């Protein structure tokens, strides 16, 4: 697997964007709505799949996870280190890898706006499915679950950020499609979604 200098630069850029997205409320506290912080990790993970494709997008998300696990504070609330693995939210970090790969695969052949938006929404669904399921089992198996905690309750906890994530997901699809038509189909970027 050969990575060009441009590939490595883009991976680094998206890892940095993921770190910023995870902690955006530290920079802009007003992005907390009703006590729920508006993070941009899902948004940037979707963009990684749409812009970088399945191979480079998933490499980027793996890199992001590994950078955090070795101790660089790139996770939410500037978390880092292997101690984050058993946390109820670690499943969302794992899901970014699958999101980027699936989204990238879906748009590598079909370049329509509808395909970009559909791929983004499917990727968001993967994020919610893996993340919520991990959270449920984390609470049931090694964390102290609230009394009467059920899988349904875990999903109910995901309702507050859902409208924000749907809006940002659709926006990511539209924005990435626009970039595809204007920038990514030209010059050095042409290879991004075509190299396996």
KAWO-V407216 format. One record per residue. N is the residue number from 1. PSI is psi in degrees with one decimal (999 if undefined). Layout:
BEGIN
N_PSI / N_PSI
END
This chain:
BEGIN
1_110.7 / 2_127.5 / 3_130.0 / 4_168.7 / 5_-38.9 / 6_-41.9 / 7_-47.8 / 8_-39.1 / 9_-44.2 / 10_-39.1 / 11_-48.1 / 12_-40.2 / 13_-44.3 / 14_-31.6 / 15_-43.1 / 16_-41.8 / 17_-38.9 / 18_-42.3 / 19_-42.1 / 20_-44.6 / 21_-33.8 / 22_-26.8 / 23_27.9 / 24_-29.9 / 25_-17.6 / 26_-30.9 / 27_-39.6 / 28_83.5 / 29_-22.3 / 30_-9.5 / 31_18.1 / 32_117.5 / 33_118.5 / 34_31.4 / 35_-4.5 / 36_117.3 / 37_136.9 / 38_92.7 / 39_158.8 / 40_18.4 / 41_-48.7 / 42_-42.2 / 43_-48.8 / 44_-31.2 / 45_-39.5 / 46_-45.8 / 47_-36.5 / 48_-44.6 / 49_-42.9 / 50_-41.8 / 51_-43.1 / 52_-18.1 / 53_176.3 / 54_-45.0 / 55_-57.8 / 56_-33.2 / 57_-45.3 / 58_-35.5 / 59_-40.6 / 60_-45.0 / 61_-33.9 / 62_-42.7 / 63_-43.6 / 64_-46.7 / 65_-44.4 / 66_-38.7 / 67_-42.7 / 68_-40.2 / 69_-26.8 / 70_-4.0 / 71_-1.3 / 72_127.0 / 73_74.0 / 74_-7.2 / 75_174.1 / 76_141.6 / 77_31.1 / 78_34.9 / 79_155.3 / 80_166.5 / 81_161.8 / 82_-17.3 / 83_-13.6 / 84_-19.7 / 85_-46.9 / 86_-2.5 / 87_151.2 / 88_-21.4 / 89_-0.6 / 90_-27.9 / 91_-31.1 / 92_-36.4 / 93_-43.9 / 94_-39.5 / 95_-27.0 / 96_-34.0 / 97_-48.8 / 98_-38.6 / 99_-53.6 / 100_-40.6 / 101_-49.2 / 102_-46.3 / 103_-45.7 / 104_-44.6 / 105_-40.1 / 106_-32.1 / 107_-0.1 / 108_-27.7 / 109_-37.6 / 110_116.7 / 111_16.5 / 112_160.1 / 113_-43.1 / 114_-39.5 / 115_-41.0 / 116_-43.5 / 117_-43.0 / 118_-45.9 / 119_-40.2 / 120_-44.7 / 121_-36.8 / 122_-41.0 / 123_-41.7 / 124_-39.0 / 125_-39.5 / 126_-42.2 / 127_-47.9 / 128_-41.4 / 129_-51.8 / 130_-46.1 / 131_-44.5 / 132_-39.1 / 133_-43.1 / 134_-45.9 / 135_-43.8 / 136_-50.6 / 137_-30.9 / 138_-45.3 / 139_-36.4 / 140_-32.3 / 141_-38.7 / 142_-7.9 / 143_165.1 / 144_111.0 / 145_147.4 / 146_154.7 / 147_132.9 / 148_17.5 / 149_129.8 / 150_169.2 / 151_-37.2 / 152_-40.6 / 153_-38.6 / 154_-40.7 / 155_-35.0 / 156_-32.9 / 157_-22.2 / 158_-5.2 / 159_-41.1 / 160_-43.5 / 161_-5.8 / 162_-49.3 / 163_-43.4 / 164_-43.6 / 165_-36.9 / 166_-46.7 / 167_-48.2 / 168_-33.1 / 169_-46.5 / 170_-41.8 / 171_-42.0 / 172_-42.9 / 173_-44.6 / 174_-44.8 / 175_-45.0 / 176_-36.6 / 177_-40.6 / 178_-43.5 / 179_-38.0 / 180_-41.7 / 181_-28.1 / 182_-35.3 / 183_-49.5 / 184_-17.7 / 185_5.8 / 186_157.2 / 187_-140.7 / 188_-21.0 / 189_-14.7 / 190_-28.4 / 191_-14.2 / 192_-50.5 / 193_8.1 / 194_-12.4 / 195_125.1 / 196_999
END
